[in-house]
Amino acid sequence: FYWVNEDADVTDSDLDFGLVSMTPRTVAGAVPITRRLMVQTSGEIENMVRSDLLLGLAEALDNDVLATILGTAGIGAQAFLAPGAPTFAEVLGLETDVDEANALRGNPAYLMRPSMKTKLRTTVKAASTSDFILANGEIDGMRTASTTQMTAAKILFGDFSQAMIGLWGAVDLTVDKSTKAKSGGSVLRIFQDADTAVRHAGAFSLGQ
């Protein structure tokens, strides 16, 4: 960027692009359904299994994104003096890590296990106060989310738009009538080629 005089031309700049490589990996699931189960449920069991397969696929992708973030070199780190019981200052250290990396932007959030969420809802910011670390679903004005895919003593903070999911093709959800043809049953199978990557490691910080 340049400071220019009135009516002066701005010098063009080159924009540097980095390369984030992703390789298609297949996530899949299969659920067999017997003929009798189909008959007893008037076929509605197939719709239920379809929904569960789609939910399972989404959870598998979420888990892979989380594993990719936590396994990325260069994300911030904040040590908790008492494992599983961070102080307000220690939690804010996660924000500081991301801010120091010039990555505190977008819509950052805290991610933790439900048990940690409960812990922070009952932990005061400072002694002799009634202000809790987590209140109204927020910490320091930042939104929070919980998942059992996080371990109990850890908190992940960051701009999750910097975690990328690459998809090759659409979700492949098929009904296999041949595998269990002799017994009149079927197998519902789901496939998705995908991979995950982190665009900017400094956009995340892990406390533990």
N, C-alpha and C positions, 0 to 999 in steps of 0.2 A: 504494500500500500504506500501511496505517496501523497505528500502535501503539494498541491499544484496551484499555480497562479490562475487568475481568472482567464477563461478561454484557452487554457493550455491543454495540450494533449496528455493523456495518461499513458504511461509506458506499460506495454503488455507484460504479463507475468506467466510463467509456466506453472501449471498445477501438477504437483507430484502425486502420482497414484501408487499405492502399494498393491501387492497381489495377495489375496486371501484364497488359498486353494481348498476346494472341497471335492471329495470323491464319493460317488454314489454308493451307499451301503443299504442293504435291504432290511427293513424291520417288518416282521410278519407275525401273524397269529392264526390259529385254526381251532374251530370248535365243532366237534361232531354232534349231530342231532339224530336220535333214533326215530324210526317211523312211528312208534307208539306215542312218543312225546309230541310229535307233530299232530297226530290224531287227537290226543287229549287236550291240546291247546288251540285247536282250530287254526293252526298255522301261525298264531301270534308269537310263539316262541322264537320263530325265525326273525321277526322284527326286533325282539328284545335282544337276541344275540348279535344282530347287526349293530344295534346301538352300542352294546357293550364292546364290540370289536373296535368301533370307531373311537370310543372313549379310551380303550386300552392303547390304541395307536397314538392318540394325543398325549397320554401320560408317558409313553415310551419316548416320544420326542422331547417332552418337557424334561424328563430325567436325563436324556443325552445332552441337552443344552446346558443343564446345570453341571453335569460332569465335565463338559468342555470348558465352562467358565472356571470351575475350581481347578482344572488341570492346566490352565493357561499361565505361562510364565509372565511375570510382570504385573499381575493384579496386586492391589494394595493389601496390606496386612495390619491388623490391629490385635494386639495381645490382651486378653482378659486376665487380670490378676487372679480372680476367682473363676475358674472354668464353669460356664453355665450360669454365672451370676454377674453380668457386666454392670458397671456403673454408668451413669448418664454420660460422664466425660468420655468413657471408653467407647460407648456407642457413637458419640459425636465424632470420635476419631476416625470412624469409617467415612463419614462425610468429608472430613479434612483430607484424607488420603485421595479421594476422588477429586476434590476441589484443587488440590496441589498439582494434580495431573491435568488441570484445565479441562476436566471432563464432567463437571457438575452442571449438566444441562439436560434438556429434554424433560422427561418425567421420571426422575429417579425414584427408587423404592427400596424398602428393606424387605428381605426375604428370610424367613426363619421357620422352625418347626412350631406347631401349635403350642407345645409345652413351653417353649421359649416366649411365645407371644403372651401366654398367661403370666409367665414370670415377670415380664416387663410391665404388664398391666397392674401388677401389685408391688412394684418396686418404685420407691419415691426417688425423685431427682436429687434431693438433698435431705439430710436429716432434719426432723422437726417441721417438715412441710407435707402437704397433701397433694402435691403435684407428682403424678406418676410418669414414668419414662414414656410409656405408650398410653395414649388416651384418644378416644374417638377415632380409632383406627390409624392414628398418625404418630410419628416420632419427629419432633422438631419440625412439624409442618409437612413432613414427607410421608407418603402413604406406605402402608405395610401389607404384606401378604404372607400366608403361611402354607406350608406343604410338608407332608410326612417324608418327602424325599430329601429334606435337609436333616442333618444329624442334630442331636439335641442341644449341643453346646455351641453351635455356630450361628453366626448371622452374616448374611451376604447383603451388601448394599451396592447399588449401582444403577446405571442407565441401561435397562435391559433391551433397549432398541439397538444396542451395540452387539447383541448376541444374534447371530444370523442362522437361519434354517434354509438350507438349499433343498429344493424338491425337484425330482426328475419324474415328470409325468403325474398323472392323477392317482388318487387312491384306487387300488385294484381290489374290489370286493366281489368275490365270486362264490357261486354255490356249486360244490363238487358233488354230482349225483352218481359218479362211477365208483368211487372208493368203497362206499357202503351199499352198492346196488343190490347185492345178494340179500341184504336184510331190509332193504327198502328205506334206509336212512340217507342222510346227506352230511356233508362237511362244509361249513362256511369258512372261507379263507380270506385273509386280508393281507395285502402287500403294499409297501410304499418304499421307493428308493429315496433316500435322504442323507444329509450330512449336516453337521453343525460346526460353527466357527465363531470366533470372537473378533470383531473388527478393531476394537481399541481396548487393550488390556487395562489401561489406566482408568477406564470407566467403571471398574469394579474394585471392591475392597472386601476382604473376608476377615471377620472377627471371630476369635476362638480362644 
